[in-house]
Amino acid sequence: MPVIGGAGRLPRTVWWLVLARAVNRLGAFSLGFLTVLITTDFGVSLVAAGVISAAFGLATIPSRLLGGVLADRLGRRRTIVAGLVGCALAQAGIAVSGSVAMVAAFAVLLGLVFEIYEPPSQAMIADAVRPEQQAQAFSLFNTALAVGGMGAGLIAAGLGRWDLRWLFVADAVSCLICAAVIRLALPADPPPATRRPASAAAGDRSAWRDHRLLVLLFSGTLFAVIFMQVGMAMPLALVRRGLEAADAGLLSAVSAVVMVACQPLLRWTAGLSHHAAMTSGYLLLAAGLAGYAMADGLPGHLAATVVWSAGDVLMFGRSYALVVDLAPPDARGRYLAVFGTCWGFATVLAPLCGTRLLEHAGPAGLWGGLAAACLLLAAAQLTVIRPLLRRQGSYAIVGAGPP
């Protein structure tokens, strides 16, 4: 596995994608209020509202896979714009819905288009940068999500006090703005005749038949489950320790600031291989979560947040760079889409795991158990994943040779 050399200046395409992602995330605050809208405007039970929200979550899994296929066949920019416009239409539909059935239909539609944006954006980044820049570019792309989230809470606090439906209108507008930025600022997709056709070996199902990618998907899902606990379980854990649930918002803001401040960390660790950097990142994550397990007050939680956020910066971009290394050039969108489903699986698993751990083991047991899982991931990265990727060829698809 090659090491990351001097990254240099990132191409303009990457910065436009980062900006568009931040704008889109700035408006993506409405989903947390979907169940509130359903229960307050239509008098539906909380259980029924939860079912509708769960249907949205399940629909996001095929959405990401569709985005990967379209990215490789239709083109990166076209797919991004189509996905964002679809999100805008679905969000506007929720805003004007006059019945629970309409809300449910538009919520499922939103789920089916919600993740289309991700695989082509990631594939466009992989296409635009040199291999030694991939970790930096993917990490910056992830940081834009955290930074946009800081402002999203403020917008939600303002519009939400007026009328919840305006949250979905604002989200639709942000999607259209993001689509316009992508359409006007990024280079056009090459004509179909000049794009390399996907070979039989790199067909629609090839990514699912690549054992190496499935191993990365498994480890990525475990990481995603751990990572999502910080957002999902943190408010409950803080209350258990006598703190305010709203303090979770402060911790989230601190995390975003740390991610921005720690971007130079990627240059300082440029000489490390992907596996060594990811192992170091997992160890920092474990240290931060262990800090949560031992913390009693807000200062301890703040210090732990700084530690694990630095670890996230160190390892997040490398995980996607590993996937790009595995993928045939004409199947990057599909490989990134399959790997990205780890977040969909985690959306289902994380609430179940977090609430059970918190109920039976308390905050210390929850965070301590997650820290132990990070240590297992660190060990697996060096003892299982690195040897596996080195042992197999670049296109080790079961039953097929290289494209």
C-alpha positions as CSV (number, residue, x, y, z in Angstrom):
1,M,0.0,0.0,0.0
2,P,1.5,3.3,-1.0
3,V,2.1,6.0,1.5
4,I,0.6,9.4,1.3
5,G,3.1,11.9,0.0
6,G,3.0,15.7,-0.1
7,A,-0.6,16.4,-0.8
8,G,-0.2,19.9,-2.3
9,R,-3.1,22.1,-3.2
10,L,-6.4,20.4,-3.9
11,P,-8.1,21.0,-7.2
12,R,-10.9,23.5,-7.6
13,T,-13.5,20.7,-8.1
14,V,-12.9,19.5,-4.6
15,W,-13.4,22.9,-3.0
16,W,-16.7,23.4,-4.9
17,L,-17.9,20.0,-3.8
18,V,-16.9,20.9,-0.2
19,L,-18.8,24.2,-0.4
20,A,-21.9,22.6,-1.9
21,R,-21.8,19.9,0.8
22,A,-21.6,22.6,3.5
23,V,-24.5,24.5,2.0
24,N,-26.6,21.4,1.7
25,R,-25.9,20.3,5.3
26,L,-26.7,23.8,6.5
27,G,-30.3,23.2,5.3
28,A,-30.5,19.5,6.2
29,F,-32.0,20.1,9.7
30,S,-35.6,19.2,8.9
31,L,-35.4,15.5,9.2
32,G,-35.0,15.6,13.0
33,F,-38.4,17.3,13.1
34,L,-40.3,14.9,10.9
35,T,-41.9,12.9,13.7
36,V,-42.7,16.2,15.5
37,L,-44.5,17.5,12.4
38,I,-46.5,14.2,12.0
39,T,-47.6,14.1,15.6
40,T,-48.4,17.7,16.1
41,D,-50.1,18.6,12.7
42,F,-51.9,15.3,12.2
43,G,-52.4,14.0,15.7
44,V,-50.7,10.7,14.8
45,S,-49.3,8.5,17.6
46,L,-45.6,8.6,18.3
47,V,-45.3,4.9,17.3
48,A,-46.8,5.6,13.8
49,A,-44.6,8.6,13.3
50,G,-41.6,6.4,14.2
51,V,-42.6,3.9,11.6
52,I,-42.7,6.6,8.9
53,S,-39.2,7.8,10.0
54,A,-37.9,4.2,9.9
55,A,-39.3,3.8,6.4
56,F,-37.3,6.9,5.3
57,G,-34.2,5.4,6.9
58,L,-34.6,2.0,5.1
59,A,-35.2,3.8,1.8
60,T,-31.8,5.5,2.1
61,I,-29.9,2.2,1.6
62,P,-31.1,1.5,-2.0
63,S,-30.8,5.3,-2.6
64,R,-27.0,5.2,-2.1
65,L,-26.6,2.1,-4.3
66,L,-28.7,3.8,-7.0
67,G,-26.4,6.8,-6.8
68,G,-23.4,4.6,-7.4
69,V,-24.8,3.0,-10.5
70,L,-26.0,6.3,-11.9
71,A,-22.6,7.9,-11.2
72,D,-20.8,5.3,-13.3
73,R,-23.3,5.2,-16.1
74,L,-25.0,8.6,-16.3
75,G,-22.1,10.7,-15.1
76,R,-21.0,12.3,-11.8
77,R,-22.4,15.8,-12.2
78,R,-25.7,14.7,-13.7
79,T,-26.3,12.3,-10.9
80,I,-25.5,14.8,-8.2
81,V,-27.9,17.4,-9.7
82,A,-30.7,14.9,-10.2
83,G,-30.4,13.6,-6.6
84,L,-30.5,17.1,-5.1
85,V,-33.4,18.2,-7.2
86,G,-35.2,15.1,-6.2
87,C,-34.6,15.9,-2.5
88,A,-35.9,19.4,-3.0
89,L,-39.1,18.1,-4.6
90,A,-39.6,15.6,-1.8
91,Q,-39.0,18.1,0.9
92,A,-41.4,20.6,-0.7
93,G,-43.9,17.8,-0.9
94,I,-43.7,17.1,2.8
95,A,-44.1,20.9,3.5
96,V,-47.4,21.1,1.6
97,S,-48.8,17.6,2.5
98,G,-52.4,17.7,3.8
99,S,-52.5,14.1,5.1
100,V,-50.4,11.5,6.9
101,A,-50.5,9.4,3.8
102,M,-49.0,12.2,1.7
103,V,-46.3,12.8,4.3
104,A,-45.4,9.1,4.4
105,A,-45.2,8.9,0.6
106,F,-43.0,11.9,0.3
107,A,-40.8,10.7,3.3
108,V,-40.2,7.4,1.5
109,L,-39.5,9.3,-1.8
110,L,-37.1,11.5,0.1
111,G,-35.3,8.4,1.4
112,L,-35.0,7.0,-2.1
113,V,-33.2,10.1,-3.4
114,F,-31.5,11.3,-0.2
115,E,-28.2,9.4,-0.7
116,I,-27.9,9.7,-4.4
117,Y,-25.7,12.7,-3.9
118,E,-23.0,10.9,-2.0
119,P,-21.4,8.2,-4.3
120,P,-21.0,10.5,-7.4
121,S,-19.6,13.3,-5.1
122,Q,-17.0,10.9,-3.7
123,A,-16.2,9.4,-7.1
124,M,-15.8,12.9,-8.5
125,I,-13.3,13.7,-5.7
126,A,-11.4,10.5,-6.5
127,D,-11.3,11.4,-10.2
128,A,-10.1,14.9,-9.5
129,V,-7.2,14.3,-7.1
130,R,-4.0,12.4,-7.2
131,P,-3.8,9.2,-5.1
132,E,-1.7,11.0,-2.5
133,Q,-4.4,13.7,-2.1
134,Q,-7.3,11.4,-1.6
135,A,-7.2,11.1,2.2
136,Q,-7.0,14.9,2.6
137,A,-9.8,15.5,0.1
138,F,-12.2,13.0,1.7
139,S,-11.4,14.2,5.2
140,L,-12.2,17.8,4.1
141,F,-15.4,16.6,2.5
142,N,-16.4,15.0,5.9
143,T,-15.4,18.2,7.8
144,A,-17.8,20.2,5.6
145,L,-20.6,18.1,6.9
146,A,-19.7,18.9,10.5
147,V,-19.3,22.6,9.9
148,G,-22.6,22.8,8.1
149,G,-24.2,21.1,11.0
150,M,-23.1,23.9,13.4
151,G,-25.2,26.5,11.5
152,A,-28.0,24.0,10.9
153,G,-29.0,24.0,14.5
154,L,-29.3,27.8,14.7
155,I,-31.5,27.9,11.6
156,A,-33.7,25.1,13.0
157,A,-34.0,27.0,16.3
158,G,-35.3,30.1,14.5
159,L,-37.6,28.6,11.8
160,G,-38.8,25.8,14.1
161,R,-40.4,28.3,16.5
162,W,-42.4,29.8,13.6
163,D,-43.8,26.8,11.7
164,L,-42.2,23.4,11.3
165,R,-43.2,23.2,7.7
166,W,-40.9,26.1,6.9
167,L,-38.0,23.9,7.9
168,F,-38.7,21.6,5.0
169,V,-39.1,24.5,2.7
170,A,-35.7,25.9,3.7
171,D,-34.2,22.4,3.2
172,A,-35.7,22.2,-0.3
173,V,-34.2,25.7,-1.1
174,S,-30.8,24.6,0.2
175,C,-30.9,21.5,-2.0
176,L,-31.7,23.7,-5.1
177,I,-28.9,26.1,-4.2
178,C,-26.5,23.2,-3.9
179,A,-27.6,21.7,-7.2
180,A,-27.1,25.1,-8.9
181,V,-23.6,25.3,-7.5
182,I,-22.7,21.9,-8.8
183,R,-24.3,22.5,-12.2
184,L,-22.6,25.8,-12.8
185,A,-19.2,25.4,-11.1
186,L,-18.1,21.9,-11.9
187,P,-16.9,20.5,-15.2
188,A,-19.5,18.7,-17.3
189,D,-19.6,15.0,-17.6
190,P,-17.8,13.5,-20.6
191,P,-20.0,12.4,-23.4
192,P,-21.1,8.7,-23.1
193,A,-19.0,7.8,-26.1
194,T,-15.8,8.9,-24.3
195,R,-16.6,7.2,-21.0
196,R,-15.1,3.7,-20.5
197,P,-18.0,1.2,-20.5
198,A,-18.3,-0.9,-17.4
199,S,-16.8,-4.3,-18.2
200,A,-18.5,-7.6,-17.3
201,A,-16.1,-8.0,-14.4
202,A,-17.0,-4.6,-13.1
203,G,-20.8,-5.0,-13.5
204,D,-23.5,-4.0,-11.2
205,R,-22.9,-6.9,-8.8
206,S,-19.1,-7.0,-8.9
207,A,-18.6,-4.8,-5.8
208,W,-20.7,-7.1,-3.7
209,R,-18.5,-10.0,-4.9
210,D,-15.2,-8.4,-3.9
211,H,-14.3,-10.0,-0.5
212,R,-11.9,-7.2,0.3
213,L,-14.7,-4.6,0.0
214,L,-17.0,-6.7,2.1
215,V,-14.4,-6.8,4.9
216,L,-14.1,-3.0,4.7
217,L,-17.9,-2.7,4.7
218,F,-18.1,-4.8,7.9
219,S,-15.4,-2.8,9.7
220,G,-16.9,0.5,8.4
221,T,-20.3,-0.5,9.7
222,L,-18.9,-1.2,13.2
223,F,-17.2,2.2,13.1
224,A,-20.4,3.9,12.0
225,V,-22.4,2.3,14.8
226,I,-19.7,3.6,17.3
227,F,-19.6,7.0,15.7
228,M,-23.4,7.5,15.7
229,Q,-23.6,6.8,19.4
230,V,-22.0,10.2,20.0
231,G,-25.0,11.9,18.5
232,M,-27.8,9.4,19.4
233,A,-26.8,8.3,22.9
234,M,-25.0,11.3,24.1
235,P,-28.1,13.3,25.3
236,L,-29.4,10.4,27.3
237,A,-26.0,9.6,28.7
238,L,-25.5,13.3,29.8
239,V,-28.9,13.2,31.6
240,R,-27.9,10.0,33.4
241,R,-25.0,11.9,34.8
242,G,-27.0,14.9,35.9
243,L,-26.0,17.2,33.0
244,E,-28.2,18.9,30.5
245,A,-29.2,17.0,27.4
246,A,-28.7,20.3,25.5
247,D,-25.0,20.1,26.3
248,A,-24.7,17.5,23.5
249,G,-25.1,20.4,21.1
250,L,-22.1,22.1,22.6
251,L,-20.1,19.0,22.3
252,S,-21.1,18.7,18.7
253,A,-20.0,22.3,18.0
254,V,-16.7,21.7,19.7
255,S,-16.2,18.5,17.6
256,A,-16.7,20.5,14.4
257,V,-14.2,23.2,15.4
258,V,-11.6,20.5,16.3
259,M,-12.1,18.8,12.9
260,V,-11.4,22.1,11.1
261,A,-8.4,22.9,13.4
262,C,-6.9,19.4,12.9
263,Q,-6.8,19.5,9.1
264,P,-3.0,20.1,9.3
265,L,-2.8,16.7,11.0
266,L,-3.3,15.2,7.6
267,R,-0.1,16.8,6.3
268,W,1.9,15.9,9.4
269,T,0.9,12.2,9.0
270,A,1.3,12.2,5.2
271,G,4.1,9.7,5.5
272,L,1.9,7.0,7.1
273,S,0.2,4.3,5.1
274,H,-3.5,4.2,5.1
275,H,-3.5,1.3,7.6
276,A,-1.1,3.0,10.0
277,A,-3.1,6.2,10.0
278,M,-6.4,4.4,10.5
279,T,-5.0,2.5,13.4
280,S,-3.8,5.7,15.0
281,G,-7.2,7.2,14.5
282,Y,-8.9,4.2,16.1
283,L,-6.6,4.5,19.1
284,L,-7.5,8.2,19.5
285,L,-11.2,7.4,19.2
286,A,-10.8,4.7,21.9
287,A,-9.0,7.2,24.1
288,G,-11.8,9.8,23.6
289,L,-14.6,7.4,24.3
290,A,-12.7,6.1,27.4
291,G,-12.6,9.7,28.5
292,Y,-16.4,9.9,28.2
293,A,-16.6,6.7,30.4
294,M,-14.5,8.4,33.1
295,A,-15.9,11.9,32.9
296,D,-18.3,13.2,35.4
297,G,-18.7,16.9,34.4
298,L,-18.8,18.9,31.3
299,P,-15.1,19.8,31.2
300,G,-14.2,16.1,31.0
301,H,-16.7,15.5,28.2
302,L,-15.2,18.5,26.3
303,A,-11.7,17.2,26.6
304,A,-12.8,13.7,25.5
305,T,-14.5,15.3,22.5
306,V,-11.3,17.0,21.4
307,V,-9.4,13.7,21.5
308,W,-11.9,11.5,19.5
309,S,-12.5,14.3,17.0
310,A,-8.8,14.4,16.2
311,G,-8.9,10.6,15.7
312,D,-11.9,11.0,13.3
313,V,-9.9,13.4,11.1
314,L,-7.0,11.1,11.0
315,M,-8.9,8.0,9.9
316,F,-12.1,9.0,8.1
317,G,-10.5,10.1,4.8
318,R,-8.2,7.1,4.7
319,S,-11.1,4.6,4.8
320,Y,-12.6,6.0,1.6
321,A,-9.1,6.2,0.0
322,L,-8.7,2.5,0.6
323,V,-12.0,1.8,-1.2
324,V,-10.9,3.9,-4.1
325,D,-7.7,1.9,-4.3
326,L,-9.8,-1.3,-4.5
327,A,-12.2,-0.1,-7.2
328,P,-11.7,-0.4,-11.0
329,P,-11.6,3.1,-12.4
330,D,-15.0,2.6,-14.2
331,A,-16.7,1.2,-11.0
332,R,-15.6,3.8,-8.4
333,G,-19.1,5.1,-7.9
334,R,-20.5,1.6,-7.2
335,Y,-17.7,0.6,-4.8
336,L,-18.1,3.8,-2.9
337,A,-21.8,3.3,-2.8
338,V,-21.5,-0.2,-1.4
339,F,-19.1,0.9,1.2
340,G,-21.3,3.9,2.1
341,T,-24.2,1.6,3.0
342,C,-22.4,1.0,6.3
343,W,-24.1,4.3,7.4
344,G,-27.5,3.0,6.4
345,F,-27.0,-0.3,8.3
346,A,-25.7,1.7,11.3
347,T,-28.8,3.9,11.3
348,V,-30.8,0.7,12.1
349,L,-28.3,-0.9,14.5
350,A,-27.0,2.1,16.4
351,P,-30.2,3.0,18.3
352,L,-30.7,-0.6,19.3
353,C,-27.2,-1.1,20.5
354,G,-26.8,2.3,22.2
355,T,-30.0,2.2,24.2
356,R,-29.5,-1.4,25.4
357,L,-25.9,-0.7,26.5
358,L,-27.0,2.5,28.3
359,E,-29.9,0.7,30.0
360,H,-27.9,-2.2,31.3
361,A,-24.4,-0.8,31.8
362,G,-25.0,3.0,32.3
363,P,-22.9,5.7,30.7
364,A,-19.6,4.3,31.8
365,G,-20.4,0.9,30.4
366,L,-21.7,2.4,27.1
367,W,-18.6,4.5,26.4
368,G,-16.2,1.9,27.8
369,G,-17.7,-0.8,25.6
370,L,-17.4,1.4,22.5
371,A,-13.8,2.3,23.4
372,A,-13.0,-1.5,23.5
373,A,-14.7,-1.9,20.1
374,C,-12.3,0.8,18.7
375,L,-9.4,-1.1,20.1
376,L,-10.6,-4.2,18.3
377,L,-10.9,-2.2,15.1
378,A,-7.3,-0.9,15.5
379,A,-6.0,-4.4,16.0
380,A,-8.1,-5.8,13.0
381,Q,-6.8,-3.0,10.7
382,L,-3.2,-4.2,11.1
383,T,-3.7,-8.0,11.6
384,V,-6.6,-8.8,9.3
385,I,-7.4,-6.0,6.9
386,R,-3.9,-5.0,5.9
387,P,-2.7,-8.6,5.2
388,L,-5.9,-9.3,3.3
389,L,-5.6,-6.3,1.0
390,R,-1.9,-7.0,0.4
391,R,-2.4,-10.7,-0.3
392,Q,-5.1,-10.3,-3.0
393,G,-4.8,-8.5,-6.3
394,S,-6.2,-5.2,-7.2
395,Y,-9.4,-6.6,-8.7
396,A,-10.0,-9.7,-6.7
397,I,-13.6,-10.3,-7.7
398,V,-14.8,-13.8,-7.1
399,G,-15.1,-15.7,-10.3
400,A,-13.8,-12.8,-12.5
401,G,-10.4,-11.5,-13.6
402,P,-9.3,-7.9,-13.9
403,P,-11.4,-5.7,-16.2
